[in-house]
Amino acid sequence: MYITVAGNGKEVKKGLTLPELIELEQVEMPDYVTISVNDVFIDADKRADTVLKDGDTVEFLYFMGGGC
Amino acid sequence: MALTDTQIERYSRHIILKEVGAKGQKKLLNAKVLIIGAGGLGAPAAMYLAAAGVGTIGIVDADDVELSNLQRQIIHSTEDVGKPKVKSAKETMERMNPDVKVNTYHMFVDASNIRELIREYDFIIDGTDNFPAKFLINDACVLEKKPFSHAGIIRFQGQLMTYVPGEGPCYRCVFQDPPPKDAVPTCKQAGVIGAMGGVIGSLQAMEAVKYIIGKGDLLTGYLLTFDALKMEFRKVKLPSNTHNCAVCGDHPTITEPIDYELNVCEDKI
């Protein structure tokens, strides 16, 4: 199936879960990353149960604390 | 009040813009913007707002200028090392534009002072370097119904979003709670390319100006991210399922700003 991750389209296996995508994308410190799927925030405790579907759009939003 | 001949000349490139005009320039001259943090983000934001003729600019920072600041904090110069950042920033802004009244606050923001501090300003710019301050500013702006620009920079990356009361998610909608101390690296630990403050801080000034003149689309409901190595901007749409937000949601549990444990971007080498 085909999904869009951070603006880039990619072919992934059918039934990919969010934790599998996090590993595939080598997301750094995933505990501190906010994730949205199709413009809906996914609660941290729902990640493990989130199975992606063909055409889904996933965004990873990272903490950025600097300003100094 | 009518613009003087000197002001008409000084702001001519603004006045000629149909989106600004004399009317918009007067709005800028009557506007009050508070910049929290006179560092990498606050420096360019303050300078562009001063040049633009924002009539009252408040600047908050408890620190003194250090040599290691000068690689990016362009409002300060070599001779300012050792001076309070707010004093150095005020001197630069006043040199740039005598139309601007600069209020300085040589202190840290905390739960006891933030609400009163932001109350008299029209727009707030978060140029701070730590998560406790970012959440403090967000919560205070939500509670006081003040628009603000959030930004963060690190390494070759930056991010930006704008909160306007009632018009989209707040910072806490996106990032529920501050990360634990030392979980996410600071600029001192990770570094930051100097011009990143210029790019993102100038965009914060741009949002403030657009808000004041009431033109264009603000970054409400979006997080703009910038990757300088890829030279790529992305405007990421933020979800609207934020009714559970602890501060701006339907049933808020945060009704006063919170002092979280400080984990500042220590700049001393």
Interface residues (C-beta under 8 A of the other chain):
Chain A: A6 G7 M29 D31 Y32 T34 S36 D39 V40 F41 E59 L61 Y62 F63 M64 G65 G66 G67 C68
Chain B: G37 G39 G40 L41 G42 N69 D126 G127 T128 D129 N130 F131 K134 A151 G152 I153 I154 Q157 G158 Q159 C173 V174 F175 Q176 P179 A183 V184 T186 C187 K188 A190 V192 G197 L223 R234 V236 K237 L238 P239 S240 N241 T242 V264 C265 D267
